[in-house]
Amino acid sequence: MIRTDKIAKRFGTLRALSGLSLHVEQGAIYGFLGPNGAGKTTTLRILSGLARADQGQAWIMGQRVGLRTLGQRPMLGVLPEEPAFYPWMTAREYLRDFIAPLYRLRGAEAARRAAELLETVGLSEAADRRLGGFSRGMRQRIGLAQALIHRPQILLLDEPVSALDPAGRKEVLDLIESLRGQTTVMLSTHILADVERVCDMIGIIRKGRMVIEARREDLLQRYALPIFEVEADDSLGEWPERVRQMPFVESLSITGRMARVFVKDMQVAKRELLASLAGQGLLIRRFEMVMPTLEDVFLRLTDETSAEN
């Protein structure tokens, strides 16, 4: 449904994309991840036809993407990171009278679809309020409604839940999850727990290059190292530095009186870590093995890439 082949993009001296290739399967919910400035928004702008790649090619449903490719518009629904609206319009007017006619929806059909989407995104009670008075979270909701109004085959979403409260995030994620198998969704976000919850496929980019592209389960299985968390009643003293030298330890991070130890061999770690704590005479409040998360994998992969560069 979506494919890029070695696309590159510069803005003056800034290299936003450096030969990025990706592939999004039909009906998938694809989590597009990367640090700030990695090139996520630039990629979505190229796919939506709002920007042109300097090199490489991109395709939407087999059609090559270009600034003049109007035939792709009915296939795509796009939510930019900061959607802009005419402030004097009400939410209902914006959807019914402005957005719907762009997709040949008019009259009673446009009114029905607008009302349906206002209900879906939780804005029914604000339907006749002017958009200029909407909060950022409300603007995100109306932006999602306009992206969905023509029932697109592909949704490109740039940070769709970043401005929402926890309840709003859950509602939007439930909506995105309900599209699984019907609409292909490419979701760019910084909230890794949301990606872990709803996405089938994950692509991680850094400095405009693809670090890895894999199914969520495969990514976690391949890169998620066992983690032990150690929390002390007092300072951990010299124990962290001793642990870093142990051959079964991949890495270690400290937050206050808590250490997170990433290990290569879980069985050896269980035995050796406890022994090392006892040998230091530390007062331990908690010693626990925890399941790695997508955030752990993301940080590990982007840190490794940084070291290589």
C-alpha positions as CSV (number, residue, x, y, z in Angstrom):
1,M,0.0,0.0,0.0
2,I,2.9,2.4,0.8
3,R,6.4,2.0,-0.4
4,T,9.5,4.2,-0.6
5,D,12.8,3.4,-2.3
6,K,15.9,5.3,-1.1
7,I,14.2,8.7,-0.8
8,A,16.4,11.7,0.1
9,K,15.5,15.2,1.0
10,R,17.5,18.3,1.9
11,F,16.5,21.7,3.3
12,G,19.5,23.9,2.5
13,T,22.4,22.3,4.4
14,L,20.1,20.1,6.5
15,R,19.7,16.5,5.4
16,A,16.2,15.4,6.4
17,L,16.2,12.0,4.7
18,S,19.2,10.0,3.6
19,G,18.0,7.1,1.4
20,L,14.9,6.0,3.3
21,S,13.2,2.8,2.2
22,L,10.1,1.4,3.9
23,H,7.1,-0.8,3.2
24,V,3.6,-0.7,4.7
25,E,1.3,-3.7,4.0
26,Q,-2.4,-3.4,3.2
27,G,-4.6,-3.2,6.3
28,A,-1.6,-2.8,8.7
29,I,-1.3,-0.2,11.5
30,Y,2.3,0.9,11.0
31,G,4.1,2.7,13.8
32,F,6.7,5.2,12.5
33,L,9.2,6.0,15.2
34,G,12.3,8.1,15.5
35,P,13.9,10.9,17.7
36,N,13.0,14.5,17.0
37,G,14.4,15.6,13.7
38,A,14.7,12.0,12.4
39,G,12.7,12.8,9.3
40,K,9.2,11.4,10.2
41,T,7.2,14.5,9.3
42,T,9.2,15.0,6.1
43,T,8.4,11.4,5.0
44,L,4.7,11.9,5.6
45,R,4.7,15.2,3.7
46,I,6.4,13.4,0.7
47,L,3.9,10.6,0.8
48,S,0.9,13.0,1.0
49,G,2.2,15.0,-2.0
50,L,3.0,18.1,0.0
51,A,6.8,17.9,-0.6
52,R,9.0,16.4,-3.3
53,A,11.9,14.0,-2.7
54,D,15.2,15.1,-4.1
55,Q,16.1,11.5,-4.9
56,G,14.4,8.2,-4.8
57,Q,10.8,7.3,-5.4
58,A,7.6,6.7,-3.3
59,W,4.4,4.8,-4.2
60,I,0.8,4.9,-2.8
61,M,-1.2,1.8,-3.9
62,G,1.1,1.2,-6.8
63,Q,1.0,4.8,-8.1
64,R,4.1,6.9,-7.9
65,V,3.8,9.9,-5.6
66,G,4.2,13.4,-7.0
67,L,3.1,16.9,-6.4
68,R,0.7,16.8,-9.3
69,T,-0.7,13.3,-8.6
70,L,-4.4,14.2,-8.0
71,G,-5.7,10.7,-8.4
72,Q,-4.3,9.7,-5.1
73,R,-6.3,12.3,-3.1
74,P,-9.4,10.1,-2.6
75,M,-7.2,7.2,-1.3
76,L,-5.5,9.3,1.4
77,G,-6.6,10.8,4.7
78,V,-4.0,13.1,6.3
79,L,-3.6,14.5,9.8
80,P,-0.6,16.9,10.1
81,E,1.0,17.4,13.5
82,E,-0.5,20.8,13.9
83,P,-3.7,21.0,11.8
84,A,-4.9,24.5,10.8
85,F,-8.5,25.6,10.4
86,Y,-10.6,28.6,9.5
87,P,-11.3,30.0,13.0
88,W,-14.7,31.6,12.1
89,M,-16.2,28.2,11.0
90,T,-18.0,25.9,13.4
91,A,-16.9,22.2,13.5
92,R,-20.0,21.2,11.7
93,E,-19.6,23.8,9.0
94,Y,-16.0,22.8,8.5
95,L,-16.7,19.2,7.9
96,R,-20.1,19.5,6.2
97,D,-19.6,22.6,4.0
98,F,-15.9,22.7,3.4
99,I,-14.2,19.3,3.7
100,A,-17.0,17.0,2.5
101,P,-17.5,18.8,-0.9
102,L,-13.8,18.3,-1.6
103,Y,-14.6,14.6,-1.8
104,R,-18.0,15.0,-3.7
105,L,-20.1,14.6,-0.6
106,R,-22.9,17.2,-0.5
107,G,-26.3,17.8,0.9
108,A,-27.8,15.3,3.3
109,E,-25.0,12.8,2.7
110,A,-22.4,15.4,3.8
111,A,-24.5,16.4,6.9
112,R,-24.9,12.7,7.9
113,R,-21.2,12.0,7.6
114,A,-20.2,15.2,9.5
115,A,-22.6,14.3,12.3
116,E,-21.3,10.7,12.4
117,L,-17.7,11.8,12.7
118,L,-18.3,14.5,15.3
119,E,-19.9,11.8,17.4
120,T,-17.0,9.4,16.7
121,V,-14.3,11.9,17.8
122,G,-16.3,13.1,20.8
123,L,-17.2,16.6,19.5
124,S,-20.9,16.4,19.2
125,E,-21.5,18.9,22.0
126,A,-19.1,21.3,20.4
127,A,-20.4,20.8,16.8
128,D,-21.7,24.4,16.6
129,R,-18.8,26.2,18.3
130,R,-16.3,28.2,16.3
131,L,-13.0,26.4,15.7
132,G,-11.1,29.5,16.8
133,G,-12.1,28.7,20.4
134,F,-11.1,25.0,20.3
135,S,-8.2,23.7,22.5
136,R,-5.3,22.0,20.9
137,G,-6.8,18.6,21.8
138,M,-10.1,19.5,20.2
139,R,-8.3,20.6,17.1
140,Q,-6.6,17.2,16.9
141,R,-10.0,15.6,17.1
142,I,-11.5,17.7,14.3
143,G,-8.4,17.1,12.3
144,L,-8.9,13.4,12.6
145,A,-12.5,13.7,11.6
146,Q,-11.6,15.6,8.4
147,A,-9.0,12.9,7.6
148,L,-11.7,10.2,7.9
149,I,-14.6,12.0,6.2
150,H,-14.2,10.3,2.8
151,R,-13.5,6.8,4.3
152,P,-9.9,6.7,2.9
153,Q,-8.0,3.5,2.2
154,I,-4.8,5.0,3.7
155,L,-4.4,7.2,6.8
156,L,-1.3,9.2,7.4
157,L,-1.3,10.4,11.0
158,D,1.4,12.7,12.4
159,E,1.3,12.7,16.2
160,P,-2.5,12.2,16.4
161,V,-2.8,11.9,20.2
162,S,0.0,14.2,21.3
163,A,-2.3,16.9,22.6
164,L,-5.0,14.7,24.1
165,D,-5.7,13.9,27.7
166,P,-5.5,10.2,28.8
167,A,-9.3,9.6,28.1
168,G,-9.0,11.3,24.7
169,R,-5.9,9.3,23.8
170,K,-7.8,6.0,24.6
171,E,-10.8,7.0,22.5
172,V,-8.6,7.9,19.5
173,L,-6.5,4.8,19.8
174,D,-9.6,2.7,20.1
175,L,-10.8,4.3,16.9
176,I,-7.5,3.7,15.1
177,E,-7.5,0.1,16.3
178,S,-11.1,-0.4,14.9
179,L,-9.7,0.4,11.5
180,R,-7.4,-2.6,11.5
181,G,-7.8,-4.7,8.3
182,Q,-10.0,-2.0,6.7
183,T,-7.7,1.0,6.4
184,T,-4.0,1.1,6.2
185,V,-2.7,3.4,8.9
186,M,0.8,5.0,9.1
187,L,1.1,6.5,12.6
188,S,4.0,8.7,13.6
189,T,4.2,9.3,17.3
190,H,6.5,9.9,20.3
191,I,4.3,7.9,22.7
192,L,5.8,4.4,22.4
193,A,3.3,2.8,24.7
194,D,0.6,3.7,22.2
195,V,2.6,2.1,19.3
196,E,3.1,-1.0,21.4
197,R,-0.6,-1.2,21.9
198,V,-2.1,-0.7,18.4
199,C,0.7,-1.2,15.8
200,D,1.3,-4.4,13.8
201,M,4.5,-3.2,12.1
202,I,7.1,-0.8,13.4
203,G,9.7,1.2,11.5
204,I,12.4,3.0,13.5
205,I,14.4,5.8,11.7
206,R,17.3,8.0,12.8
207,K,19.0,10.8,10.9
208,G,16.8,10.1,7.9
209,R,17.7,6.4,7.6
210,M,15.8,3.3,8.5
211,V,17.3,1.5,11.5
212,I,14.9,-1.4,11.5
213,E,11.5,-2.4,10.1
214,A,9.8,-5.4,11.6
215,R,6.7,-6.8,13.1
216,R,6.2,-5.7,16.7
217,E,6.5,-9.2,18.1
218,D,9.6,-10.0,16.1
219,L,11.2,-6.7,17.2
220,L,10.6,-7.3,20.9
221,Q,11.7,-10.9,20.6
222,R,14.9,-10.0,18.8
223,Y,16.1,-6.9,20.6
224,A,14.4,-6.9,24.0
225,L,17.0,-7.9,26.5
226,P,16.0,-9.2,30.0
227,I,15.9,-6.4,32.5
228,F,16.5,-6.5,36.3
229,E,15.5,-3.6,38.4
230,V,17.3,-3.1,41.8
231,E,16.0,-0.5,44.2
232,A,18.0,0.3,47.4
233,D,16.9,1.9,50.7
234,D,20.0,4.1,50.4
235,S,22.7,4.8,47.9
236,L,23.8,1.9,45.6
237,G,27.4,3.0,46.3
238,E,30.0,1.4,44.0
239,W,27.8,-1.6,43.1
240,P,26.7,-0.2,39.7
241,E,30.3,0.3,38.5
242,R,31.2,-3.3,39.6
243,V,28.2,-4.7,37.8
244,R,29.0,-2.8,34.5
245,Q,32.2,-4.9,34.3
246,M,30.4,-8.3,34.5
247,P,30.5,-10.1,31.2
248,F,26.7,-11.0,31.2
249,V,25.7,-7.3,31.5
250,E,24.8,-5.4,28.3
251,S,24.2,-2.0,29.9
252,L,23.1,-0.3,33.1
253,S,21.2,2.9,33.9
254,I,20.7,4.7,37.2
255,T,17.8,6.8,38.4
256,G,18.2,7.9,42.0
257,R,18.4,4.8,44.1
258,M,17.2,2.4,41.3
259,A,19.3,0.6,38.8
260,R,18.1,-1.0,35.6
261,V,20.4,-3.8,34.4
262,F,20.1,-5.1,30.8
263,V,21.6,-8.6,30.7
264,K,22.6,-11.1,28.0
265,D,22.1,-14.2,30.1
266,M,19.1,-14.3,32.4
267,Q,20.0,-17.4,34.4
268,V,23.5,-16.2,35.1
269,A,22.2,-12.7,36.0
270,K,19.8,-14.1,38.6
271,R,22.6,-15.8,40.4
272,E,25.4,-13.3,40.0
273,L,23.4,-10.1,40.6
274,L,22.0,-11.3,43.9
275,A,25.4,-12.5,45.0
276,S,27.0,-9.2,44.2
277,L,24.3,-7.3,46.1
278,A,24.9,-9.5,49.2
279,G,28.6,-9.0,48.9
280,Q,28.2,-5.2,49.0
281,G,26.0,-5.4,52.1
282,L,23.4,-3.1,50.5
283,L,19.9,-2.8,52.0
284,I,17.6,-3.7,49.0
285,R,14.0,-2.7,48.8
286,R,13.2,-4.4,45.5
287,F,14.9,-6.9,43.2
288,E,12.8,-7.8,40.2
289,M,13.0,-9.0,36.6
290,V,10.7,-7.0,34.4
291,M,9.5,-7.4,30.8
292,P,11.2,-5.2,28.3
293,T,9.0,-2.6,26.5
294,L,9.1,-1.1,23.1
295,E,10.7,2.0,24.7
296,D,13.6,-0.1,25.9
297,V,14.1,-1.5,22.4
298,F,13.8,2.0,20.8
299,L,16.4,3.5,23.1
300,R,18.8,0.6,22.6
301,L,18.5,0.7,18.8
302,T,18.8,4.5,18.5
303,D,21.7,4.6,21.0
304,E,23.5,1.9,19.0
305,T,23.0,3.8,15.8
306,S,24.3,7.0,17.4
307,A,27.4,5.1,18.5
308,E,28.0,3.9,14.9
309,N,27.7,7.4,13.5
